[in-house]
Structure formats: C-alpha cells, structure tokens
C-alpha cells in the first residue's frame, strides 16, 4: 500500500531553505564523469531515485562511483571507450532522462545492452530518440516498433547527423549529442525553441567541442573529456513548489538559497513575475558554468496571464505547480503550446485538470494546455498523485490555500526528485 499524506492549510511560509541539487545536472555529472579521464568530484549531487538509477547503470558498466566522507560523490572515469558490457538489464526506474540519454550513449558502444524501467516509464514515447539515432546508424529495438521500452541496443559505428527536431526537447538533443561524441563527423541538432542547455554547458566544461548558435548546437566527435570538480546548484524545478507556495499564501516571506537560474530553465521566474509575483534574485553568481542565485519570495496577489511560445520549454516541468498558482490568481490564465505535458510521467494536463477540479478549481483542458479561471480559495478533499512526483507536490502546494485539509494518495513518488520535500514543507509552514 503506497502512503497517503494529509496537508493542512497554512497561514504563510517563513524562513530560509536550500532545495536538493539539480536533477538534470546530477544526471549529466554521472554520465560525463564516467566518460572522462581521471577523477570527477560532484558536490551537491541529488540522491533522488531518478539520479540513483543513472548512477547504478554506470556502476553496472564498470565505473567506480563512491560517496566520500565529506558527502562528495567521486567518479573514477573510464574514458570515452572504457565502459564494459553490463551483465544484466539496466533498470532506469521512473527516469525518462536516464533512458533517453543513455540510449544515445549506448548506441555507440561496442557491446549489447537493454534498458527498461517501471510501469510508467515503459509507457512513455521513445521513438523521438530511436528514430534520429537510427539515421546515425544505431541498431535499437523496442516494443511497438521502438516506441516503448524495454529497448535492446546493439552498439554500432555511427555517422554524424544534421537533425531538425519538431519539438524542443533537451532529452532528444542530449541523446544525439552523446551519440555525436562517438560519430564520424559532426552532429548538429536544430530546435524550434531552445530547450534547456545543461548538456551543452557540461560537455564544454568537461572539454568537448560544442558550438551553440541561434536555433541549434553542433558537437565535434572524439574529444578527450577530463575529470572535473562539479558543484550542482539547487534544482529550480524543486524550488518552484516553494516559490508558488509562498506567493499564494498571504504573509509569506521565504528565502530559497543556491538556486540554479539557467536562462533555459528559469521560465518559472518570468511567468510568476508576469503574474505579479514578488520575487527577487540575490547574490547572482556562477558555479561550474551554471548561473546561481538566492531567491527571496513574498506573498503576492497574482493575476491571470497568457503563456505560450518559447516560454513553455523553459518551464515545462513546472506547469503542474504553475497551474496551482493560476487557479488562485485573479482572472483567467491560458496555457498553450504545452502538448509535451501529455507524455511526461503521466498526462499532466489531464491529471491537473482532474485533481484541481476536485478541489473546486475552474480548470479546462486544451489539446496543448489548460484554461484556468482563478478562484478565491480551494476546498479540502482527497486527490491522487497518479504516481507522478510533480503532481503530488503540486497538490500539496494547492492544499495550503484550501478551506480544509487535503489528503494526497501515493506520495512515495516524491522521492524521485525531492526526497525531503515533506520535511521542508513542514519546516516553513506557519
């Protein structure tokens, strides 16, 4: 039986917190540290289930990864061609990032491998990476003609590719860039909008030749990656729950320290400011090639806005909690161009329409988003997480402005990205 938790309304959030390390950067630190020569030390690694799936997969391919006494993760890299064939299927758990990025990397190895995952990951679309990799020469098989995991990969020589992606997806782009490390000739990925660029930044940080330009990125093959000291900033996707929670509860004043504010990820800041949110960025700085700041947020009266276009990929993971903010804003918020939400851990559009609606919000689904008419407050009740960590935490935020407690079913999934979410929430509630 998966646990349920009940969240009571709050009179405001106060204090200061630090959220766990960035999930995307933590994944990539394991991957590139494993492919580098020498030792990589990772400070602030997120020990969520998704990242541990990536870590265990590389350990299964012969990489020595240990946690030091000071809490730093130490990776003894095996070089670009040093991975070993795993003795068993590689389990990606719930992590789409692990599966899609590793598909690109494993397509170029000189061995056979199989990637699988949990019931939710096995339903998610994989052709978006399988098809362009096949054009590079990859040999990959999966259920439904390569659309669903498990994926069987027989490593093969690859050729560079110019690929024009129909969607702005960091996972697609990153899978092709990792394959491009091994390809004959350069690999270029064009996108309709710029997706998050953690892979480009970290590849360059480790020594790869990466050239970003308006509309895309090119990688040159066969670099010698060098081990690095990586400092992982706090994950803005995790911070987002507390930013919205403080904004919607009157009297709040909360400082969230050491948050990554990469411009390809900080759409949540821009959206909340457009809605009238009082957010200040303090002590802006750079760590391991990534921009970082402390974020001070105060309770605010929010208003509905139109959200679409190139703002969407910069906030794609935050839309569940953005919809909570919109449900309590004055006026109507319309979210467009966000059809990618339908193929996340669950259909996040359908899930948020259903669960917010059960608490009295006025939310309607659009094919590519939502239309949300703000209400003064929500009602208590019982909601489902749908096994999706971001749905569970978003509904916890919604409960702070409900007239009565809200019980959230299946909350174990929050360990995917934010293992101490519930403790931090109780810490700052008043």
N, C-alpha and C positions, 0 to 999 in steps of 0.2 A: 504494500500500500504506500503510495507516494505521499509525502507530508503536505498538509494544508496549513496555512498561516493566516491569522486574522490581524488586520491593521486597523487601528482606531484613528479617528480624525485628529488633526494636530492644530495647535494654536500658533504654529510658526516654527521654523528651523533656525537654530542659532549655534554658533561655534565655528570651528575650522576642522577640515578633514583632508586626508590625502586618499585618492582613489587608487585602485590597483594599476599596475603597469599596462601600457597599451597592448591590446591583444594582437593587432596586426604586426606591430614592430617586434613583439615577442616571438611570433611565428617565424618571422624572417631572420631574426638573430640566430635561431637554431639552425635554419637551413643554410644560411651563408657562412655561419661559423663552422658548420660541418664540412663545407666545401672549400674552406680557406686552408692555407698552410700556416701552421703554428697554432697558438692558443688564443681563443676569444673568451673574454670575461664579460658576462652580462649582468649589469646592476639593475634591479627593479623588474626582473622577469615576472610575468603574470603566471602564477601557478593555477590557472583555471583548467578545466578539463580539456578544452579545445587545444590549448598550448601543450598540455601534457601528452596529448595524442601525437602531436608533431615530435615532441622530444622522444617518446618511446619508439616511434617509427625510425628515427635516425640511430637510436641505440641498437635497434634490430638490424641495422645495416652496418654495424661495426664501429660507430662513433662513440668515443669515450666522453660522456657528459656527466659531471658530478656537481653537487652543491657543496660549496666550501663553508667553513665555519662562520665566515662573515656574511653568509646568505647569498653570496655571488655565485652565479652559475658559470662553471668553467667547461669549455668545449675544446677538446683537442682535435683540431681539424684534420681531415684525411686527404685534403687536396681535391681538385676538381674530378679526378678519376679514381678516387680511393674508396668509394662506397662498395660494400660487399652485398652479394645477393642475400636477401632475408630468408630465413629458414621457414617462415610461416607467412600467412596472410597479414598485411599491415592494416590495423584497425584504426580508422580515422575518427571513431566515435561520432560526435554530432558536428564535426568541424568541416564545413564546406571549403574553408581556406586550406586546410591540410590536404584534402583530397584533390582539389583543383590545381593547386600549386605543385604538389608532388606528382601529379600526372604529367605535367610539363617536364619536371626534372627527371622522372623515371623513364620517360620516353627515350632519353638519350643514353641511358646506362647500358652496360654490356651484360645485362642479366634479365631474368624474368621476375616479375613481381605482380602481386594482386592487392588492390585497395578495396576495402569495404568500410561500412560504417553502421550506425544504428538505424532503427526503422525510419527515422525522419530523414537522415542523410541519403538513404537508399532510394528515397522518392524524389530527390532533387535533380534538376536537369544537368547533365554532364556533356552533352554534345557541343555546347558552346566552347568547351576547350578541346574535346576529342576531334572535332572536325578540322579546325585550323592546324592542330598538331599533325593530323593525318596528311595534310598538304605539305608538311615539312618532312614527311617520310615515316612518321610514327606508326607503330603497329599496336593498336589498342582495341580491345573487345569489351563489350558490356551488355547488360540486359537492354531490351527494347532498341536494338541496333546501336548500342553505345550511348544511349540516353541515360541509363540508370546504372548505378553501382550494384554489385561489385564490378570493378574494372580490372581486366587482365592486360598486362603491358609487357610486350616482348621488346626490349631495348633495341634500337636500330640507329644507323647513321642518319643524321638529319641535315637538311639544307635550309639555309636562311629563307625568310619569307617576308613579303610585304602583305600585311593583313589589315583590312578595313573592318573594324568591329561595328556591328549595328547597334551595340549597346555600350554604354560607358561602364565597364566592369574592371575593377582592379584585379580580380581573380583571373579573368581571362588574360588581361595584359601581362600579369606577373607570371602565369604559366608559360606564356610564349617567350618572355624574357629569360626565364630559367632554361627553357629548351634552347634558346638562342645562344646561351653560354657555350654550347657544345656543337652548334650547327656549322656547316660550311658556308661562309659568307654572313653578311649582316642580317639581322632580323629587325623589322620595323612594324610597329603597331600604331594604327591611326584610330582615334576615338571621336564620336560625335560631340562629346563633352569630356573634359578632363576628369578622370577618376582619381582616387587617392594615389599618391605617388611615393608611398613608403618604399616600394621595391626599388624604384629608380634611385632614391636617396641612399638607401642602404647598399645597393650594388656599387654605387660610386664610392661610398665610404669604405668598402672593402677592396676597392681597386679596380673594378670593372670599368670598361669604356662605354659610358652611357651618354647619349645626346638627346636631351629633351628639346622639343620645338613646339610651336603653336599647332595643336592638333594631334600630337603623337610623340613617340620616343623610338630611338634606334639603339640597339646594343651590338657591339662587336664581339666575335667569338674568342674562346680560348684565352681568357685573362689568367693571371696568377693572382688569386684572391689572397689577401693577407689577414691574419687574425687581428682583431681589434678589441678595444675596451668600449663596450656599448652601454649607454645609460638610457634606459627606457623611461620616457615620461609617463605620467598618469594618462589613462585612456579617456579621451573626450567623450566617447560613447558611454562610458560608465559615469563620468561626471555629469552627463546630460540629465540623468534621473534626479540628481540633487539640484541642478540648476533650475529645472522646471518645478521641482517640489518647493524650493524656496520662493520662486516667483509667484506661485499660485496660493501660497499661504500668507496672509497678511501679517506684518510684523516681523517677517524673517530677515535675518542678516547672516549670511553664510560665506565663509572663505574656503574655496577649494584650491589646494596648493598643487603646484607642479603638474599642470595640465598641458598636454600636447595641443598646440593650436595650429598645426599644419594647415595651410590655407585650403588644401584639397579635402580637409576633414572638418573644418570649422564652420560649415554651413549652419549648424545649430546655433552658434553665437549670432550670426547675421539674422537668422529667422526670428529668434527671440527678441533681439533688439528692434527689429521691424514691428514686432507685435507690441512694443512699448516696454519691454523688459529692461530693468536697471541692472546691467552687467558691466563691470569694469575689469580690464586686463591690467594686472600689476606685475612689475618686475619681469618684463619680457626678456627672454634670453634664448640661447641655442645650446642644445645638448646632442652630441653625436649626429649632427646635421639636421636635427629637428627643432623647430621653434617651440618654446615652452613659456607659460606664464602662470601666475596665480589669478584665480577668477573670484571676484567679490560680487555677490548677487544679493539683491534685496527684494522683498515682496513688492509686487507691482500690479497695476491694473492693466490687463492685456486686452488687445483688440484683434479682431479677425483680419487676416490678410490673404492675398493670393500667392501661392507657392508653386513654382514650376521651373522648367528650363534647366539651365546649368547649375542652379542652386540644389537641385534634387540629388545628384550623385555625391555632392559634398555633405549631405546629411542623411544618406539613405538608411543607415542603421538606427537613426534617431527618430524616425517618423512615428513609431508607436507612442513615444512619450511626447512628441510634438502634438499628436492628436489629443492627448490629455490636456495640454495647455490650451489648445484651440477649443476644447469642449467647455472650458471655463472662462473664455475670453468674451468680450462684448462684440456682437456682430458675427459675421459668417467667415469662416476660413475655407478656402478651396485648395486642395492639393491635387496637382496634375503631374503627368509625365513620370509617375512613380510606379509603373506596372511591375518593376523589379521586386516590389514588396510582395507580390503574389508567389514568388518562388524562393522565399527565404526559408528559415526553419519550419515555418508554416505560412499559409496565406495571411500575411499580416494585415492586409486591408479587411478581409472578411472577419478575422479574429477580433480586431479592434472595434469594428462596427458592431459586432455581436456583444462583446463584453462591455464596452462603454454604454451601449444602448440598454443593457440590463441594469445599469446604474442610473438610468434616466437621462443620459446624454442624447442629443439630437444629431445623429450621425448617419449619413447615407453613403453607400459605396458607389464609386465611379469605376469604370473599367480600369483607369490608370491612377486611381487615387481615392479621395474622400471629399465630401462636403459636410462641414460641421458647423452647426448653429450653436453659439455659446449659450450656456445656462448659468444661473446664479450659483448653483451648487448641485452636487450629486446625491444620490440616495445610497443607503447601505445595501448589502446583499451578498451574494455568492457568485464568484466568477471563476473561469478556467484559464490556465496559462497556455493550453494547447501544446504543452511540452516545450515552449519557446521561452528562453530566458528573458528576452526583452519584453515580451507580453507580460510575464509575471511581474517584473519590476515596474513596468508602466502602470499596471493596475494597482500596485502598492502606492505609487505616487497619487493616482486618482483617489484612493481611499482617504488621503489626507484632507480632502475637501468634500467628503461625504457627510451626510447627516447622521450616519450610524456606522458601526464597524463593517468592514468588507473582508470576507474570507476568500482567499485565493487558493485554488486547488493546484496540486502538483508544483510545488515551489522548489523541489530539488534541482530543477533545470538551471537555476540561477548560478550554480557552481560552474557552469560552462564558461562564464566570463567574469563573474563578480562574487567570489566565494564568501566575502564578509559583508555583502550588501545589507542584510537584515540587521546585523550588529551596528553598522554605521548609521542606519536609519533611526534606530532606537536611541543612539548616542546623541543625535542632533535634534530630535523631536522635543517639543515642549508642551 
